[in-house]
Amino acid sequence: MPVLRSIRERFSEEKPLDGLKVAACLHVTAETANLMQTLVAGGAEAALCSANPLTTQDEVAASLVETGVTVQARRGEDIETYVRHVHALADWEPHITLDDGADLLILIHERGQDVRGGAEETTTGLLRLRRLESEGRLACPVIAVNESRTERTFNDRYGTGQSALDGILRATNLMLAGHTLVLLGYGATGKGIAQRARGAGAAVIVCEVDPLRALEARMDGYEVMPALDAAERGDLFVTVTGSRAVLRREHMERMKDGAVLANAGHFDVEIDLTDLRELADGRVREVLPLVEQYEIGGRRLNLLASGRVVNLAAGEGHPAAVMDMSFANLALAVEHLALHGEELDRRVLDVPKELDEEIARLKLESLGVEIDALTPDQREYLSSWGTRP
Ligand SMILES: NC(=O)c1ccc[n+]([C@@H]2O[C@H](COP(=O)([O-])OP(=O)(O)OC[C@H]3O[C@@H](n4cnc5c(N)ncnc54)[C@H](O)[C@@H]3O)[C@@H](O)[C@H]2O)c1
């Protein structure tokens, strides 16, 4: 993670986070450990809990504790334990929070606790925080890390695109070539999954509710149709909408024998598990680790990772090369809040353009890629509005 490493080196010298308590509710992975150590290098006290009960890498949690970071997480923890861990981080009274899904910052708001600022890593979290903002109840500035250019393009498209398929293949060893993948949700994340699946030889069908996104998918060369029609065609279904019950009874009743269902959206609500259980009426068995088979009217539907975010629950999440940029965004967002938090509005704010460009510049440098700069003449031309010759 060369971008984060160079930030960490600067943080070690400048100590911009001295005296700050930073609490993070993120997936507990090796990449997150790197981020936590970067914050500590900057002078912060750091604490971490998991943003998802199934995604913690226990060995990472244990080794972070040895470096002085408080960690409240265990892989496979039940919901009560998960909630207790998020509460423990709020009890610690952090100055700045980092979230992937907003559970920590929302809890802090529910309790009416003081907090100087937060940064949010994913679409679902931002949706919740924007709702708070629209009700005039957002109590601190929140940096929308998820929407920076370095995050949106690389994390969502390339990171999830690769790692969601990786999680599915690890769990099933499925052959993509020659099979049909039905993708529900052609957003920033869905586009990456569709692109990678097509590259591996799958036929991809896209289901959307947004006419612009649907048109984009069609013009990108995919088949587009309602989910009810796609239900009969798919071998593999991937939901990534941020919405609920996107695959439900009416779709399950039409699916082929052997169909595989996976979710890459943040919460495990995109595949309606109640419908699946009711349809199977007890005829459920684990056929592989993380693969549950539901028998419905003589057909078998295979659910991956209990409908939880598949790239983390069945794989290792995004490759470090992608998380490097995402977590550089978080590290610089914490520094920005530490230095300028008092002047910022209590709103959901964009990552400042200079930070985004700095991250892209560091990443290019680490890849050994050089680029051009505008000449003074070009700069003047582009910033003037006068009549063109
Ligand atoms: N697995 C990961 O690593 C990862 C990474 C980034 C984001 N996410 C999560 O993935 C989800 C989607 O994120 P995004 O950034 O792509 O969001 P997005 O808003 O860019 O895209 C979601 C798309 O789903 C469509 N949609 C909504 N309801 C639908 C329905 N019923 N049927 C079909 N399409 C529907 C929307 O029109 C939209 O185009 C969120 O929950 C986000 O938190 C996961």
The ligand as a MOL file (V3000), in Angstrom:
LIG
                    3D

  0  0  0     0  0            999 V3000
M  V30 BEGIN CTAB
M  V30 COUNTS 44 48 0 0 0
M  V30 BEGIN ATOM
M  V30 1 N -19.1560 -5.1810 -1.8570 0
M  V30 2 C -18.4320 -4.0830 -1.7830 0
M  V30 3 O -17.2430 -4.1180 -1.5730 0
M  V30 4 C -19.1010 -2.7680 -2.0060 0
M  V30 5 C -18.3630 -1.6770 -2.5030 0
M  V30 6 C -19.0210 -0.4720 -2.7410 0
M  V30 7 C -20.3880 -0.3710 -2.4500 0
M  V30 8 N -21.0640 -1.4470 -1.9430 0 CHG=1
M  V30 9 C -22.5020 -1.4300 -1.6530 0
M  V30 10 O -23.1810 -1.8060 -2.8400 0
M  V30 11 C -24.4630 -1.1850 -2.9000 0
M  V30 12 C -24.5780 -0.3910 -4.1960 0
M  V30 13 O -23.5870 0.6310 -4.1950 0
M  V30 14 P -23.3220 1.5790 -5.4700 0
M  V30 15 O -22.2700 2.5220 -5.0330 0
M  V30 16 O -23.1170 0.7590 -6.6830 0 CHG=-1
M  V30 17 O -24.7330 2.3320 -5.5030 0
M  V30 18 P -25.3780 3.1290 -6.7090 0
M  V30 19 O -26.4430 3.9650 -6.0940 0
M  V30 20 O -24.3240 3.7630 -7.5650 0
M  V30 21 O -26.0500 1.9690 -7.5940 0
M  V30 22 C -27.1230 1.1950 -7.1930 0
M  V30 23 C -27.9700 0.9180 -8.4150 0
M  V30 24 O -28.9960 -0.0310 -8.0650 0
M  V30 25 C -30.1680 0.3710 -8.7590 0
M  V30 26 N -31.3250 -0.2350 -8.0700 0
M  V30 27 C -31.9370 0.1640 -6.9390 0
M  V30 28 N -32.9660 -0.6480 -6.6540 0
M  V30 29 C -33.0080 -1.5780 -7.6350 0
M  V30 30 C -33.8510 -2.6970 -7.8970 0
M  V30 31 N -34.8600 -3.0090 -7.0930 0
M  V30 32 N -33.5940 -3.4340 -9.0060 0
M  V30 33 C -32.5750 -3.1280 -9.8310 0
M  V30 34 N -31.7470 -2.0720 -9.6400 0
M  V30 35 C -31.9580 -1.3220 -8.5500 0
M  V30 36 C -30.1590 1.8830 -8.7000 0
M  V30 37 O -30.9820 2.4360 -9.7000 0
M  V30 38 C -28.6780 2.1700 -8.9510 0
M  V30 39 O -28.3770 2.3490 -10.3220 0
M  V30 40 C -24.5460 -0.3420 -1.6190 0
M  V30 41 O -25.1680 -1.0990 -0.6130 0
M  V30 42 C -23.0870 -0.0950 -1.2680 0
M  V30 43 O -22.9390 0.2320 0.0890 0
M  V30 44 C -20.4530 -2.6430 -1.7300 0
M  V30 END ATOM
M  V30 BEGIN BOND
M  V30 1 1 1 2
M  V30 2 2 2 3
M  V30 3 1 2 4
M  V30 4 1 4 5
M  V30 5 2 4 44
M  V30 6 2 5 6
M  V30 7 1 6 7
M  V30 8 2 7 8
M  V30 9 1 8 9
M  V30 10 1 8 44
M  V30 11 1 9 10
M  V30 12 1 9 42
M  V30 13 1 10 11
M  V30 14 1 11 12
M  V30 15 1 11 40
M  V30 16 1 12 13
M  V30 17 1 13 14
M  V30 18 2 14 15
M  V30 19 1 14 16
M  V30 20 1 14 17
M  V30 21 1 17 18
M  V30 22 2 18 19
M  V30 23 1 18 20
M  V30 24 1 18 21
M  V30 25 1 21 22
M  V30 26 1 22 23
M  V30 27 1 23 24
M  V30 28 1 23 38
M  V30 29 1 24 25
M  V30 30 1 25 26
M  V30 31 1 25 36
M  V30 32 1 26 27
M  V30 33 1 26 35
M  V30 34 2 27 28
M  V30 35 1 28 29
M  V30 36 1 29 30
M  V30 37 2 29 35
M  V30 38 1 30 31
M  V30 39 2 30 32
M  V30 40 1 32 33
M  V30 41 2 33 34
M  V30 42 1 34 35
M  V30 43 1 36 37
M  V30 44 1 36 38
M  V30 45 1 38 39
M  V30 46 1 40 41
M  V30 47 1 40 42
M  V30 48 1 42 43
M  V30 END BOND
M  V30 END CTAB
M  END
